[in-house]
């Protein structure tokens, strides 16, 4: 359904959901999706930006990584890739990863660790959750809505242009994570999972696919589906793409080159502009050589 503002979910619920539960989460600024604390802490702990996902007309984009934690399906799905059935395992959050020089390569969102009967770790895999950056000011329509929710749930918002920025999300977050953290994990022969929303995955180049048994990285793709009876979105795992780490990384970091003639045309235009706009005053070299 097309709406005239960018808010798809506010504190876990569509803006026009005024059930007792939805209002309780908004009034108390709570997170329904297993944040590390009961409250939403996005952007600012004392003034959280409680927007889980945004809409650009009919499409929705998940903008908060915590949104993927609904019912902990993402953890369960990752474990199925990492471990055989019947293995004891648990998940550990925000684990710092260091390189050979002791320099931090960043924190891993989740490490799933399998352990034996003596509680000793026997295997592990990493799970990175990729939400999308936002271009434009989302806090303004969020505050405007929160001030008068029932009268503004179907508002038309034109003051700021809010949209998901998939390109920056890939270049500034996904690619660096794969290069630094992913390369270390690959050197240890440990499997990796990247969880992301379907619209985000669709902006990534087509990846060379392998059989699940051959894969060392799995791309787990999720979608938000609206329960019209409850007027609430539920996350659903819709596809897993299995790849080899090196081939996937090479495909993602290597841009598709455009025609060289287009670049030459650009150079020619710049050269023509420069030559046709030479200053009338003599150059310094001309003065010195006189």
HELIX and SHEET records of a PDB file:
HELIX    1   1 UNK A   20  UNK A   28  1                                   9    
HELIX    2   2 UNK A   65  UNK A   72  5                                   8    
HELIX    3   3 UNK A   73  UNK A   82  1                                  10    
HELIX    4   4 UNK A  138  UNK A  147  1                                  10    
HELIX    5   5 UNK A  149  UNK A  152  1                                   4    
HELIX    6   6 UNK A  166  UNK A  169  1                                   4    
HELIX    7   7 UNK A  170  UNK A  174  3                                   5    
HELIX    8   8 UNK A  175  UNK A  177  1                                   3    
HELIX    9   9 UNK A  178  UNK A  182  3                                   5    
HELIX   10  10 UNK A  183  UNK A  187  1                                   5    
HELIX   11  11 UNK A  198  UNK A  201  1                                   4    
HELIX   12  12 UNK A  212  UNK A  214  5                                   3    
HELIX   13  13 UNK A  245  UNK A  253  1                                   9    
HELIX   14  14 UNK A  260  UNK A  276  1                                  17    
HELIX   15  15 UNK A  284  UNK A  289  1                                   6    
SHEET    1   A 3 UNK A   7  UNK A  10  0                                        
SHEET    2   A 3 UNK A  51  UNK A  56 -1                                        
SHEET    3   A 3 UNK A  59  UNK A  62 -1                                        
SHEET    1   B 6 UNK A  88  UNK A  98  0                                        
SHEET    2   B 6 UNK A 104  UNK A 115 -1                                        
SHEET    3   B 6 UNK A 121  UNK A 130 -1                                        
SHEET    4   B 6 UNK A 192  UNK A 197  1                                        
SHEET    5   B 6 UNK A 217  UNK A 227  1                                        
SHEET    6   B 6 UNK A 232  UNK A 243 -1                                        
SHEET    1   C 2 UNK A 133  UNK A 135  0                                        
SHEET    2   C 2 UNK A 163  UNK A 165 -1                                        
END                                                                             
